Amino acid sequence: MTPDTTRDIGFDRQFAVEVNGVPTEIVFHGFANKWFLVITQLGKIPGIFNVTFDVRKDERILPLLHGPVTNPEFHVSVGINMTCCLGLDTDEIRSAIQFLVNRTGLNKCPSEFVIGLGLKTIDGPNLRSLAKVLEEVVF
């Protein structure tokens, strides 16, 4: 390998930030066929979920697909399926993942993604703050 073809080995994004005063570590990497995202406030690997979309993105019908509709009168969520691969599987964690898919660029993922989500408190203000950080730094 010549110096022109070498590249750094690592994740696309890896950083620590405070989300509502809580230290939060975030790792993101886009692979050829899926994305990998870990968000933890626990100082360890959180529960891991594999997330697929109900509607597969197909180049032939791409113009017919859309992301979430966030109009309060006509809200439409992005349809997803989640499989817990490791750790705690709760309705709160699943709802938080659905929220992040609707409020961030996760809904633009080309096929499926793996997400690890470990938050100390799962509520609206924390999720909105986290979504804002993800939009600004990752997506």
DSSP file (Angstrom, degrees, kcal/mol; ACC not computed):
  #  RESIDUE AA STRUCTURE BP1 BP2  ACC     N-H-->O    O-->H-N    N-H-->O    O-->H-N    TCO  KAPPA ALPHA  PHI   PSI    X-CA   Y-CA   Z-CA
    1    1 A M              0   0    0      0, 0.0     5,-0.0     0, 0.0     0, 0.0   0.000 360.0 360.0 360.0 132.2    0.0    0.0    0.0
    2    2 A T    >>  -     0   0    0      1,-0.1     3,-1.4     4,-0.0     4,-0.8  -0.531 360.0-103.8 -88.6 162.9    1.3    3.4   -0.9
    3    3 A P  T 34 S+     0   0    0      0, 0.0     3,-0.4     0, 0.0    -1,-0.1   0.792 120.1  62.0 -56.2 -28.0    0.7    6.5    1.3
    4    4 A D  T 34 S+     0   0    0      1,-0.2     0, 0.0     3,-0.0     0, 0.0   0.807 107.7  41.8 -68.7 -28.4   -2.0    7.6   -1.1
    5    5 A T  T <4 S+     0   0    0     -3,-1.4    -1,-0.2     2,-0.0     2,-0.1   0.464  89.4 105.1-101.8  -1.6   -4.1    4.5   -0.5
    6    6 A T     <  -     0   0    0     -4,-0.8     2,-0.3    -3,-0.4    -4,-0.0  -0.453  47.4-175.6 -75.8 153.1   -3.8    4.2    3.2
    7    7 A R        -     0   0    0     -2,-0.1     2,-0.1     0, 0.0    -2,-0.0  -0.979  31.6 -92.0-144.8 158.3   -6.8    5.2    5.4
    8    8 A D        -     0   0    0     -2,-0.3     2,-0.5     1,-0.1     0, 0.0  -0.432  35.6-134.8 -68.8 142.0   -7.5    5.5    9.0
    9    9 A I        +     0   0    0     -2,-0.1     2,-0.3     0, 0.0    -1,-0.1  -0.870  61.1  73.3 -97.8 129.5   -9.0    2.4   10.6
   10   10 A G  S    S-     0   0    0     -2,-0.5     2,-0.1     3,-0.0     4,-0.0  -0.979  80.6 -42.5 159.9-168.9  -11.9    3.2   12.9
   11   11 A F        -     0   0    0     -2,-0.3    18,-0.2     1,-0.1     3,-0.2  -0.472  44.7-119.6 -87.2 159.3  -15.6    4.2   13.0
   12   12 A D  S    S+     0   0    0     16,-0.7     2,-0.4     1,-0.3    17,-0.2   0.914 101.8   8.5 -62.0 -43.3  -17.2    6.9   10.9
   13   13 A R  E     +A   28   0A   0     15,-2.3    15,-3.0     2,-0.0     2,-0.3  -0.997  65.7 164.9-140.7 135.3  -18.1    8.9   14.0
   14   14 A Q  E     +A   27   0A   0     -2,-0.4     2,-0.3    13,-0.2    13,-0.2  -0.888  23.5 134.0-150.3 117.6  -17.1    8.2   17.6
   15   15 A F  E     -A   26   0A   0     11,-2.5    11,-3.0    -2,-0.3     2,-0.4  -0.976  43.7-127.1-158.1 165.9  -17.5   10.9   20.3
   16   16 A A  E     +A   25   0A   0     -2,-0.3     2,-0.3     9,-0.2     9,-0.2  -0.964  32.7 163.4-120.7 140.9  -18.7   11.7   23.8
   17   17 A V  E     -A   24   0A   0      7,-2.7     7,-2.7    -2,-0.4     2,-0.5  -0.975  39.1-108.0-151.0 155.8  -21.2   14.5   24.5
   18   18 A E  E     -A   23   0A   0     -2,-0.3     2,-0.6     5,-0.2    -2,-0.0  -0.812  26.3-165.9 -90.8 129.7  -23.5   15.6   27.3
   19   19 A V  E >  S-A   22   0A   0      3,-2.5     3,-1.4    -2,-0.5   111,-0.1  -0.953  79.8 -23.1-115.3 109.9  -27.2   15.0   26.7
   20   20 A N  T 3  S-     0   0    0     -2,-0.6    -1,-0.2     1,-0.3   106,-0.1   0.881 129.4 -49.8  52.3  41.8  -29.2   16.9   29.2
   21   21 A G  T 3  S+     0   0    0      1,-0.2    -1,-0.3     0, 0.0    -3,-0.1   0.465 115.1 115.5  82.9   1.8  -26.3   16.9   31.6
   22   22 A V  E <  S-A   19   0A   0     -3,-1.4    -3,-2.5     2,-0.0    -1,-0.2  -0.916  71.7-117.5-107.8 123.6  -25.6   13.2   31.3
   23   23 A P  E     -A   18   0A   0      0, 0.0     2,-0.4     0, 0.0    -5,-0.2  -0.382  38.7-172.1 -58.4 129.2  -22.3   12.0   29.7
   24   24 A T  E     -A   17   0A   0     -7,-2.7    -7,-2.7    -2,-0.1     2,-0.4  -0.991  15.5-153.2-132.3 130.3  -23.2   10.0   26.5
   25   25 A E  E     -AB  16  40A   0     15,-2.9    15,-2.5    -2,-0.4     2,-0.4  -0.885  15.3-171.9-104.8 134.1  -20.9    8.0   24.3
   26   26 A I  E     -AB  15  39A   0    -11,-3.0   -11,-2.5    -2,-0.4     2,-0.4  -0.990   9.0-178.7-131.2 132.3  -21.9    7.6   20.6
   27   27 A V  E     +AB  14  38A   0     11,-2.3    11,-2.6    -2,-0.4     2,-0.4  -0.999   7.1 178.0-128.7 131.0  -20.4    5.4   17.9
   28   28 A F  E     +AB  13  37A   0    -15,-3.0   -15,-2.3    -2,-0.4   -16,-0.7  -0.998   5.2 169.0-134.2 137.7  -21.6    5.3   14.3
   29   29 A H  E     - B   0  36A   0      7,-2.4     7,-2.5    -2,-0.4     2,-0.7  -0.965  21.7-147.4-147.2 132.7  -20.4    3.3   11.3
   30   30 A G  E     - B   0  35A   0     -2,-0.3     5,-0.2     5,-0.2     2,-0.1  -0.881  18.5-170.1-100.2 115.2  -21.9    2.8    7.9
   31   31 A F        -     0   0    0      3,-2.6    -2,-0.0    -2,-0.7     5,-0.0  -0.415  40.4 -96.1 -91.2 175.0  -21.2   -0.5    6.4
   32   32 A A  S    S+     0   0    0      1,-0.2     3,-0.1    -2,-0.1    -1,-0.1   0.863 120.7  20.5 -61.4 -37.2  -22.0   -1.4    2.8
   33   33 A N  S    S+     0   0    0      1,-0.2    79,-0.6    78,-0.1     2,-0.3   0.490 129.9  11.7-117.0  -3.5  -25.2   -3.2    3.6
   34   34 A K  E     - c   0 112A   0     77,-0.2    -3,-2.6    76,-0.1     2,-0.3  -0.987  65.4-115.6-162.7 167.3  -26.2   -1.8    7.1
   35   35 A W  E     -Bc  30 113A   0     77,-1.5    79,-2.7    -2,-0.3     2,-0.4  -0.767  17.1-151.5-108.1 155.9  -25.5    0.8    9.7
   36   36 A F  E     +Bc  29 114A   0     -7,-2.5    -7,-2.4    -2,-0.3     2,-0.4  -0.996  18.2 172.6-129.1 125.2  -24.2    0.4   13.2
   37   37 A L  E     -Bc  28 115A   0     77,-2.6    79,-2.6    -2,-0.4     2,-0.4  -0.991   8.8-175.9-138.1 126.6  -25.0    2.8   16.0
   38   38 A V  E     +Bc  27 116A   0    -11,-2.6   -11,-2.3    -2,-0.4     2,-0.4  -0.990   3.6 177.8-122.7 128.1  -24.3    2.5   19.8
   39   39 A I  E     +Bc  26 117A   0     77,-3.3    79,-2.6    -2,-0.4     2,-0.4  -0.991  12.3 168.1-128.0 120.8  -25.5    5.1   22.2
   40   40 A T  E     +Bc  25 118A   0    -15,-2.5   -15,-2.9    -2,-0.4    79,-0.2  -0.996  32.6 171.2-141.5 139.0  -24.8    4.6   25.9
   41   41 A Q  S    S+     0   0    0     77,-2.8    78,-0.1    -2,-0.4    -1,-0.1   0.184  79.6  76.5-113.8   8.1  -24.9    6.6   29.1
   42   42 A L  S    S-     0   0    0     76,-0.4     3,-0.1     2,-0.4    77,-0.1   0.515 100.2-120.1-100.6  -8.3  -24.2    3.5   31.1
   43   43 A G  S    S+     0   0    0      1,-0.3     2,-0.3    75,-0.2   -19,-0.0   0.658  87.7  67.4  74.9  15.4  -20.4    3.2   30.5
   44   44 A K  S    S-     0   0    0     74,-0.1    -2,-0.4     0, 0.0    -1,-0.3  -0.944 100.8 -68.0-153.5 171.6  -20.9   -0.2   29.0
   45   45 A I        -     0   0    0     -2,-0.3     3,-0.1    -3,-0.1    72,-0.1  -0.501  54.6-151.9 -67.5 126.9  -22.4   -1.9   25.9
   46   46 A P        -     0   0    0      0, 0.0    72,-0.2     0, 0.0    -1,-0.1  -0.141  39.0 -52.5 -86.9-171.8  -26.2   -1.6   26.1
   47   47 A G  E     -D  117   0A   0     70,-0.5    70,-1.5    41,-0.1     2,-0.5  -0.365  58.2-138.3 -60.1 141.7  -28.9   -3.8   24.7
   48   48 A I  E     -DE 116  86A   0     38,-2.4    37,-3.0    68,-0.2    38,-1.4  -0.908  20.4-174.2-112.5 131.2  -28.4   -4.5   21.0
   49   49 A F  E     -DE 115  84A   0     66,-3.1    66,-2.7    -2,-0.5     2,-0.5  -0.960  19.6-144.4-124.4 141.0  -31.3   -4.5   18.5
   50   50 A N  E     -DE 114  83A   0     33,-2.7    33,-2.2    -2,-0.4     2,-0.5  -0.926  24.6-163.2 -99.3 126.7  -31.4   -5.4   14.8
   51   51 A V  E     +DE 113  82A   0     62,-3.3    62,-2.3    -2,-0.5     2,-0.3  -0.950  11.0 179.5-119.7 126.3  -33.9   -3.1   13.0
   52   52 A T  E     -DE 112  81A   0     29,-2.5    29,-2.9    -2,-0.5     2,-0.3  -0.864  28.4-114.8-118.9 157.3  -35.4   -3.7    9.6
   53   53 A F  E     - E   0  80A   0     58,-0.7    27,-0.3    -2,-0.3     3,-0.0  -0.693  11.3-136.4 -92.6 144.0  -37.9   -1.6    7.7
   54   54 A D  S    S+     0   0    0     25,-2.7     2,-0.6    -2,-0.3    26,-0.1   0.859  99.2  47.2 -64.2 -35.5  -41.3   -2.9    6.9
   55   55 A V  S    S-     0   0    0     24,-0.5     2,-0.2    -3,-0.0    -1,-0.2  -0.942  88.5-137.2-110.2 120.5  -41.0   -1.5    3.4
   56   56 A R        -     0   0    0     -2,-0.6     2,-0.6     1,-0.1    55,-0.1  -0.524  22.9-114.7 -75.2 140.8  -37.7   -2.3    1.6
   57   57 A K        -     0   0    0     53,-0.4     2,-0.5    -2,-0.2    -1,-0.1  -0.669  38.3-178.0 -78.8 120.1  -36.1    0.5   -0.3
   58   58 A D    >>  -     0   0    0     -2,-0.6     3,-1.3     1,-0.1     4,-1.0  -0.983  29.6-139.2-123.3 126.2  -36.2   -0.4   -4.0
   59   59 A E  T 34 S+     0   0    0     -2,-0.5     3,-0.2     1,-0.3    -1,-0.1   0.801 103.5  59.1 -55.5 -30.2  -34.6    2.0   -6.5
   60   60 A R  T 34 S+     0   0    0      1,-0.2    -1,-0.3     2,-0.1    -3,-0.0   0.831 120.4  25.3 -70.3 -30.3  -37.6    1.3   -8.9
   61   61 A I  T X> S+     0   0    0     -3,-1.3     3,-2.1     1,-0.1     4,-0.6   0.260  85.4 117.2-115.9  11.2  -40.1    2.6   -6.4
   62   62 A L  G >< S+     0   0    0     -4,-1.0     3,-1.4     1,-0.3    -1,-0.1   0.838  71.0  59.4 -50.9 -40.6  -37.9    4.9   -4.3
   63   63 A P  G 34 S+     0   0    0      0, 0.0    -1,-0.3     0, 0.0    -2,-0.1   0.770 101.9  56.2 -62.2 -21.1  -39.9    8.0   -5.3
   64   64 A L  G <4 S+     0   0    0     -3,-2.1     2,-0.2     2,-0.0    -2,-0.2   0.652  94.5  82.0 -84.0 -14.5  -43.0    6.4   -3.7
   65   65 A L    <<  +     0   0    0     -3,-1.4     2,-0.3    -4,-0.6    -8,-0.0  -0.613  57.0 177.3 -91.2 150.9  -41.3    6.0   -0.3
   66   66 A H        -     0   0    0     -2,-0.2     3,-0.1     1,-0.1    -2,-0.0  -0.942  26.7-113.9-143.8 166.2  -41.1    8.7    2.2
   67   67 A G        -     0   0    0     -2,-0.3    -1,-0.1     1,-0.2    35,-0.1   0.051  64.7 -44.5 -81.5-160.5  -39.8    9.2    5.7
   68   68 A P        -     0   0    0      0, 0.0     2,-0.6     0, 0.0    -1,-0.2  -0.332  48.4-131.7 -70.1 151.9  -42.0    9.9    8.7
   69   69 A V  B     -F   76   0B   0      7,-2.0     7,-1.9    -3,-0.1    33,-0.0  -0.934  22.5-175.5-100.8 116.8  -44.8   12.5    8.5
   70   70 A T        +     0   0    0     -2,-0.6     5,-0.2     5,-0.2    -1,-0.1   0.295  37.2 126.4-103.1  10.7  -44.4   14.7   11.6
   71   71 A N    >   -     0   0    0      3,-0.3     3,-0.8     1,-0.2    -2,-0.1  -0.546  63.2-133.9 -63.6 126.3  -47.4   16.9   11.1
   72   72 A P  T 3  S+     0   0    0      0, 0.0     3,-0.5     0, 0.0    -1,-0.2   0.794 103.6  49.3 -57.5 -28.8  -49.2   16.6   14.5
   73   73 A E  T 3  S+     0   0    0      1,-0.2    -2,-0.0    -3,-0.0    -3,-0.0   0.796 124.9  26.0 -79.5 -27.5  -52.6   16.1   12.8
   74   74 A F  S <  S+     0   0    0     -3,-0.8    -3,-0.3     2,-0.0    -1,-0.2  -0.251  78.6 171.9-131.3  46.0  -51.4   13.4   10.4
   75   75 A H        -     0   0    0     -3,-0.5     2,-0.4    -5,-0.2    -5,-0.2  -0.364   5.9-177.8 -64.9 131.5  -48.4   11.7   12.1
   76   76 A V  B     -F   69   0B   0     -7,-1.9    -7,-2.0    -2,-0.1     2,-0.1  -0.980  13.3-148.3-130.6 119.4  -47.1    8.6   10.2
   77   77 A S        -     0   0    0     -2,-0.4     2,-0.5    -9,-0.2    22,-0.1  -0.464  26.6-103.2 -81.9 156.6  -44.3    6.6   11.7
   78   78 A V        -     0   0    0     20,-0.2     2,-0.4    -2,-0.1    24,-0.1  -0.691  42.3-120.3 -75.2 126.1  -41.7    4.7    9.7
   79   79 A G        +     0   0    0     -2,-0.5   -25,-2.7   -26,-0.0   -24,-0.5  -0.572  44.7 166.3 -74.8 123.4  -42.7    1.1    9.9
   80   80 A I  E     -E   53   0A   0     -2,-0.4     2,-0.4   -27,-0.3   -27,-0.2  -0.928  30.7-143.8-135.1 159.2  -39.9   -1.0   11.5
   81   81 A N  E     -E   52   0A   0    -29,-2.9   -29,-2.5    -2,-0.3     2,-0.4  -0.983  19.9-159.6-119.6 135.9  -39.3   -4.5   13.0
   82   82 A M  E     -E   51   0A   0     -2,-0.4     2,-0.5   -31,-0.2   -31,-0.2  -0.945  10.0-170.7-121.0 138.1  -37.0   -4.9   15.9
   83   83 A T  E     -E   50   0A   0    -33,-2.2   -33,-2.7    -2,-0.4     2,-0.6  -0.990  21.9-136.2-124.0 122.1  -35.2   -8.1   17.1
   84   84 A C  E     +E   49   0A   0     -2,-0.5   -35,-0.2   -35,-0.2     3,-0.1  -0.670  26.3 174.0 -77.9 121.4  -33.4   -7.9   20.4
   85   85 A C  E     +     0   0A   0    -37,-3.0     2,-0.3    -2,-0.6   -36,-0.2   0.683  65.3   7.2 -99.6 -23.8  -30.0   -9.6   20.0
   86   86 A L  E    S+E   48   0A   0    -38,-1.4   -38,-2.4     2,-0.1    -1,-0.3  -0.954 104.3   2.6-161.3 134.7  -28.5   -8.9   23.4
   87   87 A G  S    S-     0   0    0     -2,-0.3     2,-0.2   -40,-0.2    -3,-0.0  -0.363  96.7  -3.2  92.4-165.4  -29.6   -7.4   26.7
   88   88 A L        -     0   0    0     -2,-0.1     2,-0.6     1,-0.0    -2,-0.1  -0.442  52.3-160.8 -72.5 133.6  -32.8   -6.0   28.1
   89   89 A D        +     0   0    0     -2,-0.2     2,-0.3    -5,-0.1    -2,-0.1  -0.922  25.6 156.8-118.7 103.3  -35.8   -5.8   25.8
   90   90 A T     >  -     0   0    0     -2,-0.6     4,-2.1     1,-0.1     5,-0.2  -0.848  53.5-117.8-125.0 161.6  -38.4   -3.4   27.1
   91   91 A D  H  > S+     0   0    0     -2,-0.3     4,-2.6     1,-0.2     5,-0.2   0.846 115.0  57.7 -63.0 -33.8  -41.3   -1.4   25.6
   92   92 A E  H  > S+     0   0    0      2,-0.2     4,-2.2     1,-0.2    -1,-0.2   0.917 107.6  45.6 -64.5 -43.5  -39.5    1.8   26.6
   93   93 A I  H  > S+     0   0    0      2,-0.2     4,-2.3     1,-0.2    -2,-0.2   0.920 113.6  49.4 -66.4 -42.9  -36.4    0.9   24.7
   94   94 A R  H  X S+     0   0    0     -4,-2.1     4,-2.3     1,-0.2    -2,-0.2   0.903 111.7  48.8 -62.4 -41.0  -38.4   -0.1   21.6
   95   95 A S  H  X S+     0   0    0     -4,-2.6     4,-2.5     2,-0.2    -1,-0.2   0.886 109.6  52.4 -65.4 -38.5  -40.4    3.1   21.8
   96   96 A A  H  X S+     0   0    0     -4,-2.2     4,-2.4     2,-0.2    -2,-0.2   0.900 109.4  49.0 -64.6 -40.9  -37.1    5.1   22.1
   97   97 A I  H  X S+     0   0    0     -4,-2.3     4,-2.3     2,-0.2    -2,-0.2   0.926 111.1  49.6 -64.2 -44.3  -35.7    3.4   19.0
   98   98 A Q  H  X S+     0   0    0     -4,-2.3     4,-2.1     1,-0.2   -20,-0.2   0.912 110.3  51.6 -60.2 -42.1  -38.9    4.1   17.0
   99   99 A F  H  X S+     0   0    0     -4,-2.5     4,-1.9     1,-0.2    -2,-0.2   0.930 110.2  48.2 -58.8 -47.0  -38.7    7.8   18.2
  100  100 A L  H  X S+     0   0    0     -4,-2.4     4,-1.3     1,-0.2     6,-0.5   0.855 109.3  53.0 -65.7 -35.1  -35.1    8.0   17.0
  101  101 A V  H  < S+     0   0    0     -4,-2.3     6,-0.7     1,-0.2    -1,-0.2   0.910 113.8  43.5 -63.8 -41.2  -36.0    6.5   13.6
  102  102 A N  H  < S+     0   0    0     -4,-2.1    -2,-0.2     1,-0.2    -1,-0.2   0.795 121.1  39.1 -74.0 -28.7  -38.8    9.0   13.1
  103  103 A R  H  < S+     0   0    0     -4,-1.9     2,-0.2    -5,-0.2    -1,-0.2   0.459 115.0  43.7-105.4  -2.2  -36.7   12.1   14.3
  104  104 A T  S >< S-     0   0    0     -4,-1.3     3,-1.2    -3,-0.2     4,-0.1  -0.746  95.3 -87.8-133.1 180.0  -33.3   11.4   12.8
  105  105 A G  G >  S+     0   0    0      1,-0.3     3,-2.1    -2,-0.2     4,-0.2   0.413  97.6  99.4 -71.2   2.1  -31.6   10.3    9.7
  106  106 A L  G >  S+     0   0    0     -6,-0.5     3,-1.7     1,-0.3    -1,-0.3   0.839  74.1  63.9 -57.1 -30.7  -31.9    6.6   10.8
  107  107 A N  G <  S+     0   0    0     -3,-1.2    -1,-0.3    -6,-0.7    -2,-0.1   0.599  93.8  62.2 -71.2  -7.8  -34.9    6.4    8.5
  108  108 A K  G <  S+     0   0    0     -3,-2.1    -1,-0.3    -4,-0.1    -2,-0.2   0.381  72.5 129.5 -94.3   3.0  -32.6    7.1    5.5
  109  109 A C    <   -     0   0    0     -3,-1.7     4,-0.1    -4,-0.2    -3,-0.0  -0.339  62.5-131.8 -58.7 135.5  -30.7    3.9    6.2
  110  110 A P  S    S-     0   0    0      0, 0.0   -53,-0.4     0, 0.0    -1,-0.1   0.800  81.6 -19.3 -66.2 -29.9  -30.4    1.9    2.9
  111  111 A S  S    S-     0   0    0      1,-0.4   -58,-0.7   -55,-0.1     2,-0.3   0.469 113.2 -27.1-140.5 -69.4  -31.4   -1.5    4.3
  112  112 A E  E     -cD  34  52A   0    -79,-0.6   -77,-1.5   -60,-0.2    -1,-0.4  -0.946  49.5-149.4-150.2 166.9  -31.2   -2.2    8.0
  113  113 A F  E     -cD  35  51A   0    -62,-2.3   -62,-3.3    -2,-0.3     2,-0.5  -0.977  12.0-135.4-143.5 158.3  -29.3   -1.2   11.1
  114  114 A V  E     -cD  36  50A   0    -79,-2.7   -77,-2.6    -2,-0.3     2,-0.4  -0.953  28.5-174.4-111.1 129.9  -28.0   -2.5   14.4
  115  115 A I  E     -cD  37  49A   0    -66,-2.7   -66,-3.1    -2,-0.5     2,-0.5  -0.986  18.6-162.2-131.4 136.6  -28.5   -0.2   17.4
  116  116 A G  E     -cD  38  48A   0    -79,-2.6   -77,-3.3    -2,-0.4     2,-0.5  -0.980  17.4-176.1-111.8 122.4  -27.3   -0.4   21.0
  117  117 A L  E     +cD  39  47A   0    -70,-1.5   -70,-0.5    -2,-0.5     2,-0.4  -0.955  14.2 162.8-128.3 114.7  -29.3    2.0   23.2
  118  118 A G  E     +c   40   0A   0    -79,-2.6   -77,-2.8    -2,-0.5   -76,-0.4  -0.830  12.6 167.8-132.0  94.3  -28.5    2.4   26.9
  119  119 A L        -     0   0    0     -2,-0.4     3,-0.2   -79,-0.2    -2,-0.0  -0.854  35.1-144.5-109.4 142.1  -30.1    5.5   28.4
  120  120 A K  S    S+     0   0    0     -2,-0.4     2,-0.4     1,-0.3    -1,-0.1   0.893  94.7  20.9 -68.1 -39.7  -30.3    6.3   32.1
  121  121 A T        -     0   0    0      2,-0.1     2,-0.8    -3,-0.1    -1,-0.3  -0.991  68.5-158.6-133.8 126.1  -33.7    8.0   31.6
  122  122 A I        +     0   0    0     -2,-0.4     2,-0.3    -3,-0.2   -26,-0.0  -0.877  43.3 121.7-105.7 103.2  -36.0    7.4   28.7
  123  123 A D  S  > S-     0   0    0     -2,-0.8     4,-2.5     1,-0.1     5,-0.2  -0.937  72.3 -90.0-151.3 172.6  -38.3   10.3   28.3
  124  124 A G  H  > S+     0   0    0     -2,-0.3     4,-2.7     1,-0.2     5,-0.2   0.908 118.9  48.2 -56.0 -52.1  -39.4   13.0   25.8
  125  125 A P  H  > S+     0   0    0      0, 0.0     4,-2.1     0, 0.0    -1,-0.2   0.909 115.1  45.5 -60.3 -41.5  -36.8   15.7   26.7
  126  126 A N  H  > S+     0   0    0      2,-0.2     4,-2.5     1,-0.2    -2,-0.2   0.905 114.1  48.2 -67.6 -40.8  -33.9   13.3   26.7
  127  127 A L  H  X S+     0   0    0     -4,-2.5     4,-2.6     2,-0.2    -1,-0.2   0.891 111.5  49.8 -67.7 -38.7  -34.9   11.7   23.5
  128  128 A R  H  X S+     0   0    0     -4,-2.7     4,-2.0    -5,-0.2    -1,-0.2   0.913 112.5  47.8 -65.2 -41.4  -35.4   15.0   21.8
  129  129 A S  H  X S+     0   0    0     -4,-2.1     4,-2.0    -5,-0.2    -2,-0.2   0.909 113.2  48.2 -64.0 -42.3  -32.0   16.2   22.9
  130  130 A L  H  X S+     0   0    0     -4,-2.5     4,-2.6     1,-0.2    -2,-0.2   0.914 110.0  51.8 -64.5 -43.2  -30.4   13.0   21.8
  131  131 A A  H  X S+     0   0    0     -4,-2.6     4,-2.3     1,-0.2    -1,-0.2   0.890 108.5  52.1 -60.6 -39.3  -32.1   13.2   18.4
  132  132 A K  H  X S+     0   0    0     -4,-2.0     4,-2.1     2,-0.2    -1,-0.2   0.916 110.0  48.0 -63.5 -43.5  -30.8   16.8   18.0
  133  133 A V  H  X S+     0   0    0     -4,-2.0     4,-2.6     2,-0.2     5,-0.5   0.932 111.9  49.8 -62.7 -46.0  -27.2   15.6   18.7
  134  134 A L  H  X>S+     0   0    0     -4,-2.6     5,-2.5     1,-0.2     4,-1.8   0.901 111.4  48.5 -61.2 -41.7  -27.5   12.8   16.2
  135  135 A E  H  <5S+     0   0    0     -4,-2.3    -1,-0.2     3,-0.2    -2,-0.2   0.894 115.9  43.8 -65.7 -39.5  -28.9   15.0   13.5
  136  136 A E  H  <5S+     0   0    0     -4,-2.1    -2,-0.2    -5,-0.2    -1,-0.2   0.869 129.4  21.2 -74.6 -36.7  -26.1   17.6   14.1
  137  137 A V  H  <5S+     0   0    0     -4,-2.6    -3,-0.2    -5,-0.2    -2,-0.2   0.813 132.3  26.7-105.9 -35.7  -23.1   15.3   14.4
  138  138 A V  T  <5       0   0    0     -4,-1.8    -3,-0.2    -5,-0.5    -4,-0.1   0.897 360.0 360.0 -98.5 -50.0  -24.0   11.9   12.7
  139  139 A F      <       0   0    0     -5,-2.5    -4,-0.2     0, 0.0    -3,-0.1   0.425 360.0 360.0-103.8 360.0  -26.6   12.5   10.0
